[in-house]
């Protein structure tokens, strides 16, 4: 099945392929990389598109609490709904990493609209730990 309609673009991080050309990402890989780019970009970071990105970066100094987890989930849901039209976000669950105090794990369940393919992605959000 030809899945070119899912998209094709430069691989992220930008790199060179085995033939010396730009490495490319296709289909589902392109969508996953797009999700990561959205989450890793802070609004205001891109000069020509200042609203692009996700507001979780404002929470890097926030406490590791249920309130912070809820705000992170809200920002992720909002950003993906706005900036990645190829997917439908089913749920965003945020919970503390049981092994690292300064990490929140963001579990994103989504469906690729054109193929009805259900997928998930767990993204680690690193906070600055509170001083004791």
N, C-alpha and C positions, 0 to 999 in steps of 0.2 A: 504494500500500500504506500503510495506516495504521500508524504507528510510535509511537503514543501510549504503548504499553506500555514503551517504552524510558525514559520519564521526562520530566518537565517541571518546571522550577524557575526561580528567579531566575537571571538571567544573572550571570556573574562576570567582571569586577568589577561590583558592583551599579550599575545605571544606570537612566535613564528612557528609555522608548521615544518614538517620534515623536508619540504621542497623549497623552503626559504620565503614562502608567502605568509600572509596573515592567517593565523589559525582561526577557523570559523566554528561556530556552534549552530547546530540545526535542531529543529523540532522541539522536543521536550527539554533537551539540554538548554536550548536558547531561552525557553520560558523560565526554567529554574534559575539560570544566570540573571535573567531580567528581574526576578523576584529578589535575588540577593543584592543586585545593584540598587533597587528601590530601598531596601532595608538599610543598606550601608551608606546611603546618601542623605545628608542632613539638608533640610530645606534652607535655601540661601546659598548653598555650596556651588551651584551651577549658575554662572553669570547670565547665560541666555535663557535659562529656565529656572528662575529663583524659587518657584513653588514646588519643584520636583523633589521627591524624597519622602522620608518618613520621620515623624517627630519624636521617635524614641530617643534620639541623641540628647534631648533636653533632660532626660531622666537618668543620665549616667551617674549622677551623684545622689539619686533618690534611694531611700531605704529599701531593703528587701522585704516588702510587705505585700499583702493582698491588694492594697490600693494601687501600689506601683504596678503590680502584675495586670490589674484591670486597665490602667491607663495605657500600658504597653500594648495590650491586646486591642484596645480602641484605635491607637495610632496605626498599628499594622493593618487592621481591617480597613481603615479609611484610606491609607496610602495604596494598598493593593487594589482596592475598588476603584480608585481614581486613575492609577497609572498602569495597570496591567489588564487591558480589556480582553485578553485571550483566555482568562480564567474566571471562574466563579468561586469565591472564597466560601467554603462551607463552614469552617470554624477556625478560631484562633484561640489556643489554650496556652497560657503562660504559667510556668511553675518554676520554683527554685531548683537549681541543679543540686542533687543530694550530696555531691562530692566537692563542690566548689561554691563557697558562700557568696562570691561576688558575681555569680553567673545566673541569669534567668534563661530558661530554655523556652523558646517560642515555637510551639508546634502548630503548623499551618496545614490544614486539610483543604484541598481545592480540587476543582474539576476543570479540565481543559474543555472549553466550550465546544470546539469544533469536533472533538473526538469522543466526548463524554468519558474521558479517561480520568479516573479518580487517583489523586496522588497526595503525598504529604511531604513536608519539609520541616526539619527541626533546625532552627537557627539559634545559635548561642548569642545572647546579648550580655556583654561584659560591662559590669558596673564598677565604679570605684568604691571599694569597701569602706564602710564607716569606721572611723577611728574608735578604738575602744578605750 
